[in-house]
Amino acid sequence: MFIAVDIGNTHTVLGIHKDSGWSDELRLPASAAPDEAGLQKQIASFFSDRHIKPENISGAGISSVVPLLTIPYRNAIYALLKIEPFIVSAEKETGIKILYDDKRALGSDRLCAAAAGFAKYGGPIIIVDLGTATTYDVISGNGEFLGGVIAPGIGTSVNILHEKTAQLPAIENTEIELPKTVICTNTISGMQSGILYGAIDAFEGMIKRIFEELHPGQNAVRIIVTGGFAWFISRHSSLEMNLEPSLVLEGIRLICKRNNRTD
């Protein structure tokens, strides 16, 4: 078995890969200063609840976009497994040629998604990660990371609208659903309409712009979506796409394998 740790700005996801797929996941909220002993206890409890024997895990990898959290997770994994986790970075072998002005500035989550997406689908592909930020990354048919787009995520837009206004209320995750009409007669529905219909239109509009820049090969471009709000976009957009919830975890595993850090 292999354990992958995807440390994001809002959540950290730990995934267990065995046989041919991702079987178990643990999602933890981001913390500015996690208690390492408590973190180790949470992961150990996850192993126990899912009947995972630590001795059966032969490899570990971490992708982190929050540097302050990298070492606490590294230490917790090492304490439990006695395995030194592989830390993904653009300096390591990834299977992707990075055409970025400063490849060190490229988030490891985007790099992992690109590696996994290209390994499964080939190219050209557009990978859209709908998380705290919404990122659009373009990989050519030759496995080149051509660049991308960064925009506020759906959840971020919800939070900012509440935090930066005096009277607009907070919207809980359970309330993130499309209203029946675009024109709404109450505040919550109006916010849902603006944020969610706006997100769909922004997604489809950005894909159209990327397609136009990739011309003349645009008809062969495949769209892959991942991240916390990928389910929403895949359900409500008119565009054809492939939903890959574990794309970053799979990228961590593949990059570790390329660097001889897992079977």
C-alpha positions as CSV (number, residue, x, y, z in Angstrom):
1,M,0.0,0.0,0.0
2,F,1.0,3.6,-0.5
3,I,-0.1,6.7,1.4
4,A,-0.4,10.1,-0.3
5,V,-0.8,13.4,1.6
6,D,-2.3,16.4,-0.3
7,I,-1.8,19.5,1.9
8,G,-4.0,22.3,0.6
9,N,-5.0,25.7,1.9
10,T,-8.4,24.6,3.2
11,H,-8.0,20.8,3.8
12,T,-5.4,18.1,3.9
13,V,-6.4,14.8,2.3
14,L,-4.7,11.6,3.1
15,G,-5.3,8.7,0.7
16,I,-4.5,5.0,0.8
17,H,-3.7,3.3,-2.5
18,K,-3.9,-0.5,-2.7
19,D,-4.2,-2.9,-5.5
20,S,-5.4,-0.7,-8.4
21,G,-7.2,2.2,-6.7
22,W,-7.7,4.6,-3.9
23,S,-9.6,2.8,-1.2
24,D,-9.6,5.0,1.9
25,E,-9.4,8.8,2.5
26,L,-9.1,11.0,5.5
27,R,-9.9,14.8,5.2
28,L,-8.6,17.1,7.9
29,P,-9.1,20.9,8.1
30,A,-6.1,23.1,7.6
31,S,-4.4,24.4,10.7
32,A,-1.9,27.2,11.0
33,A,0.0,25.4,13.8
34,P,-1.0,21.7,14.1
35,D,0.0,19.7,17.2
36,E,2.2,16.9,15.8
37,A,1.2,14.5,18.6
38,G,-2.4,15.1,17.9
39,L,-1.9,14.8,14.2
40,Q,-0.1,11.5,14.7
41,K,-3.0,10.3,16.8
42,Q,-5.6,11.3,14.2
43,I,-3.7,9.4,11.5
44,A,-3.2,6.4,13.7
45,S,-7.0,6.4,14.5
46,F,-7.7,6.5,10.8
47,F,-5.5,3.5,10.2
48,S,-7.3,1.6,13.0
49,D,-10.8,2.5,11.9
50,R,-10.1,1.4,8.3
51,H,-8.2,-1.8,9.5
52,I,-5.0,-0.5,7.8
53,K,-1.8,-2.1,9.1
54,P,1.1,0.4,9.1
55,E,3.6,-2.4,8.2
56,N,1.7,-3.0,5.0
57,I,2.4,0.5,3.7
58,S,5.6,0.6,1.7
59,G,5.7,4.1,0.4
60,A,4.6,7.7,1.3
61,G,4.5,11.0,-0.6
62,I,3.5,14.5,0.2
63,S,2.3,17.4,-1.9
64,S,2.1,20.6,0.0
65,V,1.1,24.2,-0.9
66,V,1.4,25.2,2.8
67,P,5.0,25.1,3.7
68,L,4.3,25.5,7.5
69,L,2.3,22.2,7.4
70,T,4.8,20.1,5.4
71,I,7.2,19.2,8.3
72,P,4.4,18.3,10.9
73,Y,2.9,15.9,8.4
74,R,6.3,14.5,7.4
75,N,7.1,13.9,11.1
76,A,3.7,12.3,11.8
77,I,4.0,9.9,8.9
78,Y,7.6,9.0,9.8
79,A,6.7,8.4,13.4
80,L,3.9,6.0,12.4
81,L,5.5,4.2,9.5
82,K,9.2,4.7,9.9
83,I,9.2,5.7,6.2
84,E,10.7,9.0,5.0
85,P,7.9,10.6,2.9
86,F,8.9,11.8,-0.6
87,I,8.2,15.6,-0.9
88,V,7.0,16.5,-4.4
89,S,8.6,19.5,-6.1
90,A,9.2,20.8,-9.6
91,E,12.9,19.9,-9.2
92,K,12.1,16.2,-9.1
93,E,11.3,13.9,-12.0
94,T,7.7,14.2,-12.9
95,G,7.2,13.1,-16.4
96,I,6.1,16.6,-17.4
97,K,8.2,19.2,-19.1
98,I,7.4,22.5,-17.3
99,L,7.3,25.6,-19.5
100,Y,6.8,28.0,-16.6
101,D,8.8,31.2,-16.1
102,D,9.8,30.0,-12.6
103,K,8.9,26.3,-12.2
104,R,9.6,26.6,-8.4
105,A,6.6,28.9,-8.2
106,L,4.3,26.2,-9.6
107,G,2.2,24.6,-6.9
108,S,3.0,20.9,-6.3
109,D,-0.8,20.1,-6.4
110,R,-1.0,21.5,-9.9
111,L,2.1,19.5,-10.9
112,C,0.7,16.3,-9.5
113,A,-2.6,16.8,-11.2
114,A,-0.8,17.4,-14.5
115,A,1.4,14.3,-14.1
116,A,-1.6,12.1,-13.3
117,G,-3.9,13.6,-16.0
118,F,-1.3,13.2,-18.7
119,A,-0.4,9.6,-17.6
120,K,-4.1,8.6,-17.9
121,Y,-5.4,10.6,-20.8
122,G,-2.4,11.8,-22.8
123,G,-2.7,15.3,-24.2
124,P,-3.6,17.9,-25.0
125,I,-5.7,18.3,-21.8
126,I,-7.0,21.1,-19.6
127,I,-7.1,20.2,-15.9
128,V,-9.4,22.3,-13.8
129,D,-8.9,22.1,-10.0
130,L,-11.9,23.6,-8.3
131,G,-10.7,24.1,-4.8
132,T,-9.8,27.1,-2.6
133,A,-8.6,28.6,-5.9
134,T,-9.8,27.5,-9.3
135,T,-6.9,26.7,-11.5
136,Y,-6.8,25.8,-15.2
137,D,-3.7,24.0,-16.3
138,V,-2.9,23.1,-19.9
139,I,-0.7,20.2,-20.9
140,S,0.2,19.6,-24.6
141,G,0.2,16.4,-26.5
142,N,3.9,16.1,-25.8
143,G,3.5,16.3,-22.1
144,E,4.5,20.0,-21.8
145,F,3.0,22.1,-19.0
146,L,2.2,25.1,-21.1
147,G,0.9,27.3,-18.3
148,G,-2.5,28.1,-16.8
149,V,-5.0,30.4,-15.1
150,I,-5.6,31.1,-11.4
151,A,-9.0,32.4,-10.2
152,P,-10.9,32.6,-6.9
153,G,-12.6,29.3,-6.0
154,I,-16.3,29.0,-5.5
155,G,-16.0,28.6,-1.7
156,T,-13.6,31.5,-1.5
157,S,-16.1,33.7,-3.4
158,V,-18.8,32.8,-1.0
159,N,-16.6,33.7,2.0
160,I,-15.3,36.9,0.6
161,L,-18.8,38.2,-0.3
162,H,-19.9,37.7,3.3
163,E,-16.7,39.0,4.9
164,K,-16.4,42.1,2.8
165,T,-20.0,43.3,3.1
166,A,-22.0,44.6,6.0
167,Q,-25.3,42.8,5.5
168,L,-24.8,39.8,3.2
169,P,-25.0,36.6,5.3
170,A,-22.7,33.6,5.3
171,I,-23.7,30.7,3.2
172,E,-23.0,27.2,4.5
173,N,-21.7,24.4,2.3
174,T,-25.2,22.7,2.6
175,E,-26.7,25.8,1.0
176,I,-24.4,25.7,-2.1
177,E,-27.0,24.8,-4.7
178,L,-28.4,26.4,-7.8
179,P,-31.6,28.3,-7.3
180,K,-34.4,27.5,-9.7
181,T,-34.2,30.9,-11.4
182,V,-31.4,33.3,-12.1
183,I,-33.5,36.3,-11.0
184,C,-34.2,35.7,-7.2
185,T,-36.4,37.4,-4.6
186,N,-34.3,36.8,-1.5
187,T,-30.7,37.5,-0.5
188,I,-29.5,33.9,-0.1
189,S,-30.9,32.8,-3.4
190,G,-29.5,35.9,-5.0
191,M,-26.1,35.1,-3.7
192,Q,-26.4,31.5,-4.8
193,S,-27.4,32.7,-8.3
194,G,-24.6,35.1,-8.7
195,I,-21.9,32.9,-7.3
196,L,-22.9,29.5,-8.8
197,Y,-24.3,30.5,-12.2
198,G,-21.4,32.9,-12.4
199,A,-19.0,30.1,-11.7
200,I,-20.5,27.9,-14.4
201,D,-20.3,30.8,-16.9
202,A,-16.7,31.6,-15.9
203,F,-15.7,28.0,-16.2
204,E,-17.2,27.6,-19.7
205,G,-15.9,31.0,-20.8
206,M,-12.4,30.3,-19.7
207,I,-12.4,26.9,-21.4
208,K,-13.5,28.6,-24.6
209,R,-10.7,31.1,-24.4
210,I,-8.1,28.4,-23.8
211,F,-9.5,26.4,-26.7
212,E,-9.1,29.4,-28.9
213,E,-5.5,29.9,-27.9
214,L,-4.8,26.2,-28.6
215,H,-6.3,26.3,-32.1
216,P,-6.2,24.5,-34.5
217,G,-6.1,21.4,-32.2
218,Q,-9.0,22.4,-30.0
219,N,-11.3,19.6,-31.0
220,A,-8.9,17.0,-29.5
221,V,-8.6,18.7,-26.1
222,R,-10.0,16.8,-23.2
223,I,-11.2,18.5,-20.0
224,I,-10.5,17.0,-16.6
225,V,-12.0,18.4,-13.4
226,T,-10.9,17.7,-9.8
227,G,-11.1,19.4,-6.4
228,G,-13.9,20.0,-3.9
229,F,-16.3,21.7,-6.3
230,A,-15.6,19.5,-9.3
231,W,-18.8,17.6,-8.7
232,F,-20.8,20.8,-9.0
233,I,-19.3,21.9,-12.3
234,S,-19.5,18.4,-13.8
235,R,-23.1,18.2,-12.9
236,H,-24.2,21.6,-14.2
237,S,-21.9,22.5,-17.0
238,S,-22.9,21.7,-20.6
239,L,-19.3,20.8,-21.5
240,E,-18.0,17.3,-21.7
241,M,-15.5,16.5,-19.1
242,N,-13.9,13.7,-17.0
243,L,-14.3,13.9,-13.2
244,E,-11.2,12.7,-11.3
245,P,-11.6,13.2,-7.6
246,S,-8.3,11.6,-6.7
247,L,-6.2,13.2,-9.4
248,V,-3.6,14.9,-7.1
249,L,-3.3,11.8,-4.9
250,E,-2.6,9.7,-8.0
251,G,-0.1,12.3,-9.2
252,I,1.8,12.0,-5.9
253,R,2.0,8.3,-6.3
254,L,3.1,8.4,-9.9
255,I,5.8,11.0,-9.2
256,C,7.1,9.0,-6.2
257,K,7.2,5.9,-8.5
258,R,9.2,7.9,-11.1
259,N,11.7,8.8,-8.4
260,N,12.0,5.2,-7.1
261,R,10.2,5.9,-3.9
262,T,7.4,3.4,-4.1
263,D,6.7,0.0,-5.7
